[in-house]
Amino acid sequence: MKQLNQITTAFILGAGLGKRLRPLTEKTPKPLLEIGGRPIITYAMGHLRAVGVQRFIVNTHHCAEKYAEVFPDNNYKGIPITFRHEPILVDTAGGIKNIEDLIAEDERIIVYNGDIITNMPIELLIRKHFELKTSVTLALRSTGPLLNVNVDKDGFVCDMRYILKNEGVKKCLFAGIYIVERSFLQRLEAAKIESIVLPLVEMIKENPRSVGGVVIDDGSWYDVGTIEEYEKLKREGIT
């Protein structure tokens, strides 16, 4: 039985081209590159499984057949995986819109970048989402390579990528994990190639308390975006 304030579906972004990791990604999707003897995407799956997720949705594009080779039973440790192919890449907002039919009317999902490895306690993100009652809530960190998400004194996101010129009280790193209510998907346009950032900024302009944020600095966080970072993690391991 689904528990109160539990989120049971996660959408893992697995369709990117992994250009910065070429030539490693020429014949393999980036989330299927291995670190520690296992595909990067399985770190996300294990993390999500630990907080009660019971279904994975993964979008595919580049070398999509490789996912079937790694997950021949469409399953990871007892959790079913639904693969949704994108013949044309539609970026993050387009990818989320493309799975709208797989999400129940009153459901919300955790969206998780398929190229990050982290053990940050995302149960704090889930708790904050239900406390704030926002359409979208982002997991944030105080430090990192790109501090371009601004939050106000009440914990709401007031700007992203400096588009609104609203500094708020703190600059944060977007950790690549967020919760989205299905109702938010009505704002998105089918087949439109669009980052999730622009619809979020538009929503913030309309209602400054519509996008929540929670700073979670506990745990490790890695963005496996470059060959240098990938080789370092392969060499030194995950801490």
Buried (B, 14 or more C-beta within 10 A) or exposed (E): EEEEEBBBBBBBBBBBBBEBBEEBBEEBBBBBBEBEEEBBBBBBBBBBBEBBBBBBBBBBBBBBEBBEEBBEEBEBEEBEBBBBEBEEBBBBBBBBBBBEEBBEEEBBBBBBBBBBBBBBBBBBBBBBBBEBEBBBBBBBBEEBEEBBBBBBEEBBBBBBBEBBEBEBEBBBBBBBBBBBBBEBBEBBEEEEEBBBBBBBBEBBEEEBBBBBBBBBEEBEBBBBBEBEBBEEBBEEEEE
